[in-house]
């Protein structure tokens, strides 16, 4: 009997060979690759329908406005779209520029230098790799990621690449201040005290994930980041001028157009649960990059620092008219469930629905 191409193809073997090479997708591009490896193909996933350019759906909120106005704007965006951008947020433009440049420089070092940091040992607190779910996913996505744990369990700084070490420290300081401001306004938007989310340790467990999306020679066959929701409380994203981030709105996908000096904010699954569905986490994705200039984004994920505590809808937001929509759970169990599976829509939050 003749052996088919599918029978000859050993996906796990090819994935392991790629991962063991420690070159990442940027290394493949640097080698002059013109066809992406088969394990990056997403042939069964239909291309999302994108709303036409010019329909700006994702609001841009000016944080310098009156606090009551800003709180209301954030509440409305968080309860419908789950995404918004902010300007006049207090982070200097040169700090934004330095942060992007630092992480971009790390990814554009020679492979023999960068590969020293390539590993999947999350205990170090700093991990550089291609796709955290590379071995779990049905198909890989075209990006490399440097992930650094901050907050409660900071990284061993010797494992943080020296070329962007100063930028990591600066960004942690800036984003810690901004995160506290945002959490306060989100709390007020729920009719709660300004410090309610802070009291739940929602500011304490921070993680940076810097994604680098190099040119993809077959961008129509893969994604930069597949559709998913973020599992934590809140995500703050700094992106360069190269677009690609899209958010699901109804049956369409809308572009999150880069706005100079802006930061992108999105609600995580845990905040949807804590708010008893007052706020919404929304699916988002990133297209594979067809441009020669790389897309660079730096996401900071805010998670509870008290990982062994119980979380669920806040008692203040539960009533006979609106009973709890989710069961309680220990956060460490919740987040482990996220990392044990591939990125796939909102499957995690659905598991805890009553």
C-alpha positions in Angstrom: 0.0 0.0 0.0 1.3 3.4 -0.9 2.3 5.8 1.9 0.6 9.1 1.8 2.2 12.5 2.6 0.1 12.7 5.8 1.3 9.3 7.0 4.9 10.3 6.3 4.5 13.6 8.2 5.5 13.4 11.9 4.3 16.7 13.4 5.7 16.1 16.9 9.1 15.2 15.5 9.2 18.4 13.4 8.0 20.6 16.3 10.7 19.1 18.6 13.4 19.7 16.0 12.3 23.3 15.6 12.1 23.9 19.4 15.5 22.2 20.0 17.1 24.5 17.4 16.2 27.5 19.7 16.1 29.9 16.7 12.4 30.9 16.9 10.4 32.1 13.9 12.7 35.1 13.6 15.6 32.6 13.1 13.6 30.9 10.3 13.1 34.3 8.6 16.8 35.1 9.0 17.7 31.8 7.2 15.8 33.0 4.1 12.8 30.8 4.5 10.2 31.2 1.8 7.7 28.6 2.9 6.6 28.2 6.5 6.9 24.7 8.1 3.8 22.6 8.0 3.1 22.7 11.7 2.4 26.5 11.4 -0.4 25.9 8.9 -4.0 26.6 10.0 -5.8 25.2 6.9 -9.1 24.4 8.6 -9.6 27.8 10.3 -11.6 30.2 8.1 -10.2 33.7 7.8 -12.2 36.0 10.0 -14.4 38.6 8.3 -12.9 42.1 9.1 -15.1 45.2 9.3 -14.1 47.7 6.7 -11.4 50.2 7.4 -12.7 53.5 8.8 -15.2 52.0 11.2 -13.4 52.8 14.5 -15.2 50.6 17.0 -12.6 50.5 19.7 -12.9 53.8 21.7 -10.0 56.0 22.6 -10.4 57.4 26.1 -8.5 60.5 27.3 -7.6 59.9 30.9 -7.0 63.6 31.5 -10.7 64.3 31.5 -12.9 64.7 34.6 -12.7 61.5 36.6 -16.4 60.9 36.7 -16.5 61.1 32.9 -13.5 58.8 32.4 -14.9 56.2 34.9 -18.2 56.2 32.9 -16.4 55.9 29.5 -14.3 53.0 30.9 -17.4 51.3 32.4 -19.3 51.5 29.1 -16.3 50.2 27.0 -15.7 47.4 29.6 -19.3 46.3 29.7 -19.7 46.0 25.9 -16.5 45.8 23.8 -14.1 44.7 26.6 -11.4 46.7 24.8 -10.4 50.4 24.7 -7.4 52.5 24.2 -6.1 55.2 26.5 -4.2 58.4 25.9 -2.8 61.1 28.3 -2.2 58.2 30.7 0.9 59.7 32.3 3.5 57.4 30.8 6.1 59.6 29.0 6.4 59.0 25.2 10.2 58.4 25.6 9.4 55.6 28.1 7.1 54.0 25.5 9.7 54.3 22.8 12.5 52.9 25.0 10.4 49.9 26.0 9.5 49.0 22.4 13.1 49.6 21.2 14.5 47.4 24.1 12.4 44.4 23.4 12.8 44.8 19.6 16.6 44.9 20.0 16.5 41.7 22.0 14.7 39.8 19.2 17.0 41.2 16.5 20.2 40.0 18.1 22.2 37.3 16.3 20.6 33.9 16.8 23.6 32.5 18.7 23.2 35.2 21.4 19.4 35.1 21.6 19.2 31.3 21.7 21.0 31.3 25.1 17.7 32.5 26.6 15.5 30.1 24.7 13.8 27.8 27.3 10.5 26.7 28.7 11.5 26.6 32.4 8.9 29.0 33.8 10.4 28.7 37.3 13.2 31.0 36.3 10.7 33.8 35.9 12.0 34.7 32.5 11.2 32.6 29.4 11.9 33.1 25.7 10.3 30.7 23.3 8.0 30.3 20.3 4.4 29.8 21.5 3.8 28.6 25.1 1.4 26.0 23.8 3.7 24.8 20.9 3.3 21.2 22.0 -0.4 21.4 22.8 -1.8 23.3 19.9 -3.1 21.9 16.7 -1.1 24.4 14.8 1.6 26.9 15.8 1.5 30.7 15.4 4.1 32.9 13.8 5.5 34.8 16.8 8.3 34.7 19.4 7.7 35.7 23.0 9.8 36.8 25.9 7.8 36.3 29.1 8.9 37.8 32.4 7.1 37.3 35.7 6.9 40.4 37.9 5.2 41.3 41.2 4.9 38.7 43.9 7.6 36.3 42.5 10.0 38.5 40.5 12.4 36.9 38.1 16.0 36.0 38.7 17.3 39.0 36.8 20.4 37.1 35.5 17.9 35.3 33.3 16.4 38.6 32.0 18.3 39.5 28.8 20.8 42.3 29.6 19.9 44.2 26.4 16.4 44.9 27.7 16.9 44.5 31.5 16.7 48.3 32.2 13.6 48.6 30.1 11.9 45.8 32.0 12.5 47.6 35.3 11.3 51.0 34.0 8.2 49.5 32.4 7.3 47.7 35.7 7.4 51.0 37.6 5.3 52.8 35.0 2.7 50.1 34.5 2.4 49.5 38.3 1.3 53.1 38.8 -1.0 53.1 35.8 -2.5 49.7 36.7 -3.5 51.0 40.1 -5.3 54.0 38.5 -7.1 51.7 36.0 -8.2 49.2 38.7 -9.5 52.1 40.8 -11.6 53.4 38.0 -12.9 49.9 37.1 -13.9 49.4 40.7 -15.8 52.7 40.8 -17.5 51.8 37.5 -19.0 48.7 39.3 -20.3 51.0 42.1 -17.6 49.7 44.5 -14.9 51.5 46.5 -11.8 52.6 44.6 -9.6 50.0 46.3 -11.9 47.0 46.0 -9.9 45.2 43.3 -6.6 46.2 44.9 -7.8 44.6 48.1 -8.3 41.3 46.1 -4.5 41.5 45.2 -5.5 42.1 41.6 -2.4 44.3 41.1 0.1 42.0 42.6 0.7 39.1 40.1 2.0 40.8 37.0 3.5 39.2 34.0 5.1 40.8 30.9 4.8 39.1 27.6 6.7 40.8 24.8 5.5 39.4 21.4 7.7 39.7 18.3 5.9 39.1 15.0 8.5 39.0 12.1 7.6 39.0 8.4 5.8 35.8 7.5 6.3 34.6 3.9 2.9 32.8 3.9 0.8 35.0 6.2 -2.5 33.6 4.7 -1.7 30.1 6.1 -1.2 31.0 9.7 -1.8 33.5 12.5 0.4 35.6 14.7 -1.9 34.8 17.7 -5.0 32.7 17.5 -8.4 33.8 18.9 -8.6 33.7 22.7 -9.5 35.7 25.8 -7.0 36.6 28.5 -7.5 34.6 31.7 -6.5 37.3 34.3 -8.0 40.5 35.5 -6.7 43.2 33.1 -4.2 43.4 30.3 -2.3 46.6 29.3 -0.7 46.4 25.8 1.9 48.7 24.2 2.2 48.2 20.5 4.3 49.7 17.7 2.9 51.2 14.6 2.5 47.8 12.8 -1.2 46.7 13.1 -2.6 43.2 13.2 -4.5 43.1 16.5 -8.2 42.4 16.0 -11.1 42.1 18.4 -14.4 40.2 17.9 -17.4 42.4 17.7 -20.6 40.5 17.0 -19.8 38.2 14.1 -17.1 40.6 12.7 -13.5 41.2 13.7 -12.4 44.8 14.0 -8.9 46.2 13.8 -7.3 47.9 16.9 -5.6 50.6 14.9 -2.3 51.8 16.5 -2.7 55.3 17.9 0.5 57.2 18.6 1.2 57.3 22.4 -1.8 55.1 23.2 -2.0 51.9 25.3 -4.6 49.2 24.6 -6.6 47.9 27.6 -8.7 44.7 27.7 -10.8 43.0 30.3 -9.7 39.4 31.3 -11.8 36.4 32.1 -11.3 36.7 35.9 -12.6 40.3 35.9 -15.7 39.2 33.9 -16.3 36.5 36.6 -15.6 38.9 39.6 -17.9 41.5 38.1 -20.6 38.8 37.6 -20.7 39.6 33.8 -20.9 43.4 34.3 -17.6 43.6 32.4 -16.8 41.4 29.4 -13.7 39.6 28.3 -13.7 39.5 24.5 -11.9 37.2 22.0 -9.0 38.8 20.1 -6.3 37.6 17.8 -3.3 38.8 15.8 -2.9 38.2 12.1 0.4 36.9 10.8 2.6 39.8 9.7 2.9 40.2 5.9 5.1 43.3 6.2 8.9 43.4 6.3 8.8 45.6 9.4 8.1 43.5 12.5 5.1 44.0 14.8 6.2 44.4 18.4 3.8 44.4 21.4 4.4 44.3 25.1 1.5 43.1 27.2 1.3 43.3 31.0 -1.2 40.8 32.5 -2.5 41.8 35.9 -3.4 38.7 38.0 -4.1 38.2 41.7 -1.1 37.8 43.9 -3.0 35.7 46.4 -3.1 32.6 44.1 -4.5 30.2 46.7 -7.5 32.4 47.6 -11.1 31.7 46.4 -12.4 33.9 43.6 -15.9 34.3 42.1 -18.6 37.0 41.7 -18.2 39.7 44.4 -21.0 39.5 47.0 -21.8 43.2 46.4 -22.7 42.4 42.8 -24.9 39.4 43.5 -28.6 39.8 44.3 -31.9 37.9 44.0 -32.4 39.7 40.7 -29.0 38.8 39.5 -27.7 35.7 41.2 -24.1 34.5 40.9 -23.3 33.3 37.3 -20.1 31.5 38.2 -18.9 29.1 40.8 -16.0 29.9 43.1 -12.5 28.5 42.5 -8.9 28.8 43.6 -7.0 31.1 41.2 -4.0 28.8 40.9 -6.3 26.0 39.6 -7.9 28.5 37.2 -4.6 29.7 35.7 -3.1 26.2 35.5 -6.1 25.2 33.4 -5.3 28.0 31.0 -1.7 27.0 30.5 -2.5 23.3 30.1 -4.5 23.8 26.9 -4.1 25.6 23.6 -5.4 29.1 23.0 -9.0 28.5 22.0 -11.6 31.2 22.5 -13.4 31.4 25.9 -13.4 27.7 26.8 -11.9 28.4 30.2 -14.5 30.8 31.5 -17.3 28.6 30.2 -16.0 25.8 32.5 -16.8 27.8 35.6 -20.3 29.0 34.5 -23.2 27.9 36.7 
